[in-house]
């Protein structure tokens, strides 16, 4: 079957490709340590699961509004208003099956062929994929290890042109765990206002932050609410990856356009899932606090363990559940090293190049798995490095 040319411009997530390889090794009897997939190993909290069951038994099994159930959008508006310090109404919310559709729909609705979109690199690969798919030009701005994987603001300013339509930011960040400071957000907002640019702000890790870090949203800055698309969702915070529940916070006009795209693609997000999501927001948050505390413990273990391996250095991330160790001292490139760890030591990791060209020389490891798997993975990586260097 002949495919449309645009399909050649659509990328993928390397994490799932590596997972397939890892599963194939497991089918051969290998004991694989999974550090490649960004999925919390925690169960969805019981109160959320109970709410879903109640919703099913109460008849929430039919079509709902394309923009999302009114009661769920009301809960989201309350949550965003309180957590971001800005007034949000239910009409400024669009609910989707997962947060990824917001990336797709937001770019599709706002970016024309030939426009330019600035995005961080390394970054979640779907951003670049969708920019290419719509026929726009991706303009990568490197995240620098020397500034804790934040933007070089001068490089960012130099990347803006009269064709720039959108700037994408992500904080806390996948894959580096980097965290934008308020001063960074203010500089980006100044650029956006000056050049009349939309900002897509991926904030799905907003509740998974450590130490003294405090999440700030660029949308709350003066003049930015009307030009920002916040991407949020329940997958990470509430361990609901398989439920597929995300949402956009943006202008009422754009929320309606996203709903139109929903009508043309998914019809609506499952009603019983939205009712579970409502309980997640309004119910007790103890499970979230416990999960973040445990993730911090795992972060501390993996960072100290990696830094104890001669030839590997690793920054201490302030958010999300990823580390991005520097492996440039290894006698092979990061792609080859990641493949070596998988095939020879049964440790599944991702090369930094899976997240863009500026990820070369790094690996991404997820510490969302158990402490046992983290320790086992560190032992195997240390063994691999010793043998490579001897």
BALO-571285 format. One line per field, with one value per residue (C-alpha): residue number from 1; x, y, z; residue in three letters. Coordinates in steps of 0.1 Angstrom, whole numbers, plus 2048, in hexadecimal, padded with zeros to 3 digits. Last residue first. Layout:
REM residues N
num c(NUM; ...) .
east c(X; ...) .
north c(Y; ...) .
up c(Z; ...) .
residu c(ALA; ...) .
***
This chain:
REM residues 390
num c(390; 389; 388; 387; 386; 385; 384; 383; 382; 381; 380; 379; 378; 377; 376; 375; 374; 373; 372; 371; 370; 369; 368; 367; 366; 365; 364; 363; 362; 361; 360; 359; 358; 357; 356; 355; 354; 353; 352; 351; 350; 349; 348; 347; 346; 345; 344; 343; 342; 341; 340; 339; 338; 337; 336; 335; 334; 333; 332; 331; 330; 329; 328; 327; 326; 325; 324; 323; 322; 321; 320; 319; 318; 317; 316; 315; 314; 313; 312; 311; 310; 309; 308; 307; 306; 305; 304; 303; 302; 301; 300; 299; 298; 297; 296; 295; 294; 293; 292; 291; 290; 289; 288; 287; 286; 285; 284; 283; 282; 281; 280; 279; 278; 277; 276; 275; 274; 273; 272; 271; 270; 269; 268; 267; 266; 265; 264; 263; 262; 261; 260; 259; 258; 257; 256; 255; 254; 253; 252; 251; 250; 249; 248; 247; 246; 245; 244; 243; 242; 241; 240; 239; 238; 237; 236; 235; 234; 233; 232; 231; 230; 229; 228; 227; 226; 225; 224; 223; 222; 221; 220; 219; 218; 217; 216; 215; 214; 213; 212; 211; 210; 209; 208; 207; 206; 205; 204; 203; 202; 201; 200; 199; 198; 197; 196; 195; 194; 193; 192; 191; 190; 189; 188; 187; 186; 185; 184; 183; 182; 181; 180; 179; 178; 177; 176; 175; 174; 173; 172; 171; 170; 169; 168; 167; 166; 165; 164; 163; 162; 161; 160; 159; 158; 157; 156; 155; 154; 153; 152; 151; 150; 149; 148; 147; 146; 145; 144; 143; 142; 141; 140; 139; 138; 137; 136; 135; 134; 133; 132; 131; 130; 129; 128; 127; 126; 125; 124; 123; 122; 121; 120; 119; 118; 117; 116; 115; 114; 113; 112; 111; 110; 109; 108; 107; 106; 105; 104; 103; 102; 101; 100; 99; 98; 97; 96; 95; 94; 93; 92; 91; 90; 89; 88; 87; 86; 85; 84; 83; 82; 81; 80; 79; 78; 77; 76; 75; 74; 73; 72; 71; 70; 69; 68; 67; 66; 65; 64; 63; 62; 61; 60; 59; 58; 57; 56; 55; 54; 53; 52; 51; 50; 49; 48; 47; 46; 45; 44; 43; 42; 41; 40; 39; 38; 37; 36; 35; 34; 33; 32; 31; 30; 29; 28; 27; 26; 25; 24; 23; 22; 21; 20; 19; 18; 17; 16; 15; 14; 13; 12; 11; 10; 9; 8; 7; 6; 5; 4; 3; 2; 1) .
east c(999; 981; 966; 967; 964; 948; 934; 938; 92C; 90E; 905; 907; 8F3; 8D8; 8D5; 8D2; 8B7; 8A4; 8A3; 899; 87B; 873; 86C; 892; 893; 8B5; 8BE; 8E0; 8F8; 913; 8FA; 8DB; 8E1; 8D7; 8B4; 8A1; 8AB; 8CE; 8D0; 8D4; 8B9; 8BD; 8B5; 8CE; 8D2; 8F8; 905; 8E8; 8D9; 8F8; 909; 8EB; 8ED; 912; 90F; 8F6; 90A; 92A; 946; 965; 951; 95C; 93E; 926; 914; 8F7; 8D4; 8BE; 899; 87C; 86C; 87C; 89A; 8B4; 8D7; 8F0; 902; 926; 933; 958; 95E; 93D; 936; 923; 90A; 903; 8FF; 8E6; 8D4; 8D0; 8C6; 8AC; 89E; 899; 889; 872; 868; 85F; 84C; 838; 82F; 824; 80F; 7FF; 7F6; 7E3; 7C0; 7A4; 79B; 7B4; 7B5; 790; 78B; 7A3; 78E; 770; 784; 78D; 768; 760; 779; 788; 773; 76D; 791; 79B; 784; 770; 792; 79E; 77E; 785; 7A8; 798; 781; 79F; 7AF; 793; 790; 7B5; 7CC; 7CE; 7D1; 7C9; 7D4; 7C6; 7D1; 7C9; 7E8; 800; 7EB; 807; 7F6; 810; 81E; 7FF; 7E7; 7EC; 7F9; 803; 7FF; 7F9; 804; 7FC; 7DE; 7ED; 80E; 808; 814; 823; 80B; 80E; 833; 82B; 840; 849; 85C; 87E; 88A; 892; 87E; 864; 84A; 82B; 832; 83D; 822; 82B; 831; 82E; 825; 82D; 81D; 831; 828; 84D; 850; 837; 848; 86B; 862; 850; 870; 885; 86B; 86B; 891; 890; 875; 88E; 88A; 890; 8A4; 89B; 8AF; 897; 87C; 87A; 86B; 865; 85E; 85E; 852; 855; 83B; 836; 85A; 85A; 866; 884; 88C; 8AA; 8C2; 8AC; 8AF; 8D4; 8D7; 8C1; 8D7; 8BA; 8BB; 8CC; 8DD; 8EF; 90F; 8F9; 8EC; 8CA; 8CE; 8B5; 8A5; 893; 879; 86C; 847; 838; 81D; 830; 852; 844; 832; 852; 867; 84E; 84A; 86F; 86C; 88A; 8B0; 8AC; 893; 87A; 876; 85B; 85E; 841; 844; 824; 80E; 80F; 7F2; 7D8; 7F0; 809; 7EF; 7DE; 7FE; 80D; 7EB; 7E6; 805; 7F5; 7DF; 7BC; 7B3; 7A2; 79F; 79F; 79A; 774; 779; 786; 7AA; 7B5; 7DB; 7F0; 7FE; 7F3; 7D3; 7C5; 7D2; 7C0; 79F; 79F; 7A6; 789; 771; 77E; 775; 752; 74C; 757; 771; 775; 765; 747; 73F; 737; 72B; 739; 734; 716; 718; 728; 744; 748; 749; 765; 779; 775; 782; 7A1; 7A7; 7A2; 7BA; 7D8; 7E4; 7FF; 823; 83D; 83F; 843; 85F; 86C; 892; 8A0; 893; 8AB; 8A9; 8AD; 8B2; 89D; 89B; 878; 88A; 8A1; 883; 873; 892; 892; 86D; 875; 891; 878; 85F; 87A; 883; 863; 857; 85C; 843; 853; 850; 82B; 827; 82E; 80D; 811; 80E; 800) .
north c(7E6; 803; 7EF; 7D4; 7EE; 800; 7E0; 7D6; 7F9; 7F6; 7D4; 7E0; 7FF; 7EB; 7D4; 7F2; 802; 7E1; 7DC; 801; 7FA; 80B; 831; 836; 83C; 83C; 853; 84F; 86B; 872; 87C; 88D; 8AC; 898; 891; 87E; 85B; 869; 867; 842; 82F; 815; 7F0; 7DC; 7B8; 7B9; 7B0; 7B8; 7D5; 7E5; 7E2; 7F2; 810; 812; 811; 82E; 841; 83F; 827; 828; 838; 85B; 86B; 858; 876; 86B; 876; 86C; 868; 868; 88B; 8A7; 8B7; 8A2; 89C; 89D; 87D; 875; 854; 84C; 83B; 82E; 83F; 85B; 841; 832; 855; 85F; 83D; 83D; 861; 85D; 83E; 850; 86D; 855; 847; 86A; 871; 851; 858; 87C; 86F; 854; 86D; 884; 87D; 882; 8A1; 89D; 877; 875; 88A; 874; 855; 868; 86F; 84A; 841; 85A; 84C; 86A; 876; 872; 865; 874; 88D; 895; 899; 8B1; 8C6; 8C4; 8D1; 8EE; 8F5; 8F6; 90E; 927; 923; 92B; 911; 8F5; 8D4; 8B2; 88F; 86D; 84C; 832; 81E; 838; 83E; 83F; 85E; 878; 868; 85E; 879; 894; 8B7; 8CA; 8EF; 903; 927; 947; 955; 94B; 95C; 982; 983; 961; 946; 934; 930; 917; 914; 8F4; 8F8; 8E7; 8E6; 8C0; 8AD; 8B0; 898; 8AE; 8C1; 8A2; 8A7; 8CC; 8CE; 8F3; 8FB; 920; 934; 950; 975; 97F; 996; 982; 961; 96F; 97F; 95F; 94B; 963; 961; 93B; 93A; 952; 93B; 91E; 902; 8DF; 8C4; 89F; 898; 884; 890; 8B1; 8C1; 8D7; 8D4; 8F1; 8F5; 916; 91D; 931; 93B; 947; 96A; 95A; 94E; 937; 953; 959; 934; 934; 952; 940; 921; 90C; 8F6; 8D4; 8DC; 8FB; 8E7; 8CB; 8E1; 8DD; 8E4; 8F8; 8E4; 8F6; 8DE; 8EB; 8E7; 8CD; 8C0; 89F; 8B0; 8C3; 8A3; 88F; 8AB; 8AC; 886; 882; 88E; 8A5; 8A8; 8C2; 8DC; 8E8; 906; 903; 913; 918; 90A; 8F6; 906; 902; 90A; 8EE; 8D2; 8DC; 8DC; 8BD; 8A8; 8B4; 8B3; 88F; 885; 88D; 86E; 868; 88D; 8A8; 8CC; 8E7; 90D; 909; 8FB; 91C; 925; 941; 940; 935; 916; 8FB; 90C; 917; 8F6; 8E1; 8F5; 8F4; 8CF; 8C8; 8DD; 8CA; 8AA; 8B6; 8C3; 8A1; 8A7; 8BC; 8A0; 89F; 87B; 85B; 83E; 829; 840; 82C; 82C; 809; 816; 836; 822; 80C; 82A; 83A; 81A; 81B; 83F; 837; 81A; 82E; 824; 80A; 815; 80A; 82D; 82C; 83D; 81F; 819; 80E; 7EA; 7D1; 7B1; 78E; 77A; 75B; 75E; 76F; 788; 791; 796; 7AC; 7C2; 7C6; 7D0; 7E8; 7F8; 800; 80D; 825; 830; 844; 84A; 861; 86E; 87F; 860; 85F; 881; 871; 85F; 839; 822; 800) .
up c(937; 931; 921; 93C; 958; 946; 942; 966; 971; 95A; 968; 98C; 984; 974; 992; 9A9; 993; 990; 9B6; 9BB; 9A5; 985; 97F; 97F; 95A; 949; 92C; 91E; 913; 8F9; 8DE; 8ED; 8D8; 8B9; 8C6; 8E1; 8D5; 8D2; 8F8; 8F4; 907; 921; 924; 939; 92D; 932; 90F; 8F8; 90C; 919; 8F7; 8E6; 8FE; 8F9; 8D3; 8D3; 8ED; 8D9; 8E2; 8F8; 914; 920; 90E; 926; 935; 94A; 943; 961; 95F; 977; 973; 988; 997; 986; 996; 979; 96F; 967; 959; 953; 974; 982; 9A4; 992; 985; 9A8; 9B8; 99D; 99E; 9C4; 9C8; 9AC; 9BC; 9DD; 9CB; 9B9; 9DB; 9E8; 9C7; 9CB; 9EF; 9E7; 9CA; 9E0; 9FB; 9E2; 9EF; 9D6; 9C1; 9A5; 9A4; 9A9; 98A; 977; 980; 972; 953; 94F; 952; 936; 91D; 90A; 8ED; 8C7; 8C2; 8A1; 890; 8B0; 8C2; 8A8; 8AE; 8D4; 8CD; 8BA; 8D7; 8EF; 8D7; 8DA; 900; 903; 911; 92B; 918; 927; 92C; 935; 925; 940; 939; 947; 967; 981; 991; 98A; 96B; 956; 963; 949; 940; 921; 926; 906; 90A; 8F7; 90B; 92C; 924; 928; 94C; 958; 962; 941; 946; 961; 980; 993; 9B3; 9B9; 9DD; 9DC; 9C3; 9A8; 99A; 99C; 97C; 968; 94E; 949; 924; 91B; 8F8; 8F3; 8D7; 8C7; 8C3; 8BE; 8DD; 8F1; 8EB; 8F1; 912; 91C; 915; 92A; 946; 944; 948; 966; 976; 973; 95A; 968; 958; 95E; 93E; 929; 92F; 940; 95F; 94D; 927; 90F; 8EB; 8D9; 8BD; 89E; 894; 870; 878; 889; 8AC; 8AF; 8BA; 8D9; 8E2; 8DD; 8F4; 90D; 90F; 919; 938; 93B; 95D; 94F; 946; 939; 91E; 90E; 8E9; 8D4; 8B8; 89C; 88D; 86B; 864; 84D; 865; 869; 870; 88E; 899; 899; 8AA; 8C7; 8C8; 8D1; 8F5; 8F7; 8F1; 8E3; 8EE; 8D4; 8BD; 8A2; 880; 868; 845; 847; 861; 887; 89E; 89B; 892; 8AC; 8C8; 8BA; 8BA; 8DB; 8EB; 8DD; 8F1; 913; 915; 907; 904; 91A; 90F; 929; 924; 927; 949; 955; 960; 978; 97E; 99C; 98A; 9A4; 9AF; 98D; 97E; 998; 997; 970; 971; 988; 972; 954; 965; 96D; 94A; 93A; 91F; 8FF; 8E9; 900; 90C; 8FA; 910; 92C; 94A; 954; 97A; 97B; 965; 97A; 99A; 98B; 981; 9A3; 9B3; 99D; 9A8; 9CD; 9C9; 9BD; 99A; 9A2; 9A3; 98A; 97B; 955; 943; 930; 92B; 94C; 949; 957; 941; 94F; 92F; 929; 903; 906; 91D; 900; 8E9; 904; 905; 8DF; 8E0; 8FD; 8E9; 8CD; 8E7; 8F5; 8D2; 8D0; 8AC; 88F; 874; 856; 83F; 847; 836; 814; 815; 814; 7F6; 800) .
residu c(UNK; UNK; UNK; UNK; UNK; UNK; UNK; UNK; UNK; UNK; UNK; UNK; UNK; UNK; UNK; UNK; UNK; UNK; UNK; UNK; UNK; UNK; UNK; UNK; UNK; UNK; UNK; UNK; UNK; UNK; UNK; UNK; UNK; UNK; UNK; UNK; UNK; UNK; UNK; UNK; UNK; UNK; UNK; UNK; UNK; UNK; UNK; UNK; UNK; UNK; UNK; UNK; UNK; UNK; UNK; UNK; UNK; UNK; UNK; UNK; UNK; UNK; UNK; UNK; UNK; UNK; UNK; UNK; UNK; UNK; UNK; UNK; UNK; UNK; UNK; UNK; UNK; UNK; UNK; UNK; UNK; UNK; UNK; UNK; UNK; UNK; UNK; UNK; UNK; UNK; UNK; UNK; UNK; UNK; UNK; UNK; UNK; UNK; UNK; UNK; UNK; UNK; UNK; UNK; UNK; UNK; UNK; UNK; UNK; UNK; UNK; UNK; UNK; UNK; UNK; UNK; UNK; UNK; UNK; UNK; UNK; UNK; UNK; UNK; UNK; UNK; UNK; UNK; UNK; UNK; UNK; UNK; UNK; UNK; UNK; UNK; UNK; UNK; UNK; UNK; UNK; UNK; UNK; UNK; UNK; UNK; UNK; UNK; UNK; UNK; UNK; UNK; UNK; UNK; UNK; UNK; UNK; UNK; UNK; UNK; UNK; UNK; UNK; UNK; UNK; UNK; UNK; UNK; UNK; UNK; UNK; UNK; UNK; UNK; UNK; UNK; UNK; UNK; UNK; UNK; UNK; UNK; UNK; UNK; UNK; UNK; UNK; UNK; UNK; UNK; UNK; UNK; UNK; UNK; UNK; UNK; UNK; UNK; UNK; UNK; UNK; UNK; UNK; UNK; UNK; UNK; UNK; UNK; UNK; UNK; UNK; UNK; UNK; UNK; UNK; UNK; UNK; UNK; UNK; UNK; UNK; UNK; UNK; UNK; UNK; UNK; UNK; UNK; UNK; UNK; UNK; UNK; UNK; UNK; UNK; UNK; UNK; UNK; UNK; UNK; UNK; UNK; UNK; UNK; UNK; UNK; UNK; UNK; UNK; UNK; UNK; UNK; UNK; UNK; UNK; UNK; UNK; UNK; UNK; UNK; UNK; UNK; UNK; UNK; UNK; UNK; UNK; UNK; UNK; UNK; UNK; UNK; UNK; UNK; UNK; UNK; UNK; UNK; UNK; UNK; UNK; UNK; UNK; UNK; UNK; UNK; UNK; UNK; UNK; UNK; UNK; UNK; UNK; UNK; UNK; UNK; UNK; UNK; UNK; UNK; UNK; UNK; UNK; UNK; UNK; UNK; UNK; UNK; UNK; UNK; UNK; UNK; UNK; UNK; UNK; UNK; UNK; UNK; UNK; UNK; UNK; UNK; UNK; UNK; UNK; UNK; UNK; UNK; UNK; UNK; UNK; UNK; UNK; UNK; UNK; UNK; UNK; UNK; UNK; UNK; UNK; UNK; UNK; UNK; UNK; UNK; UNK; UNK; UNK; UNK; UNK; UNK; UNK; UNK; UNK; UNK; UNK; UNK; UNK; UNK; UNK; UNK; UNK; UNK; UNK; UNK; UNK; UNK; UNK; UNK; UNK; UNK; UNK; UNK; UNK; UNK; UNK; UNK; UNK; UNK; UNK; UNK; UNK; UNK; UNK; UNK; UNK; UNK; UNK; UNK) .
***
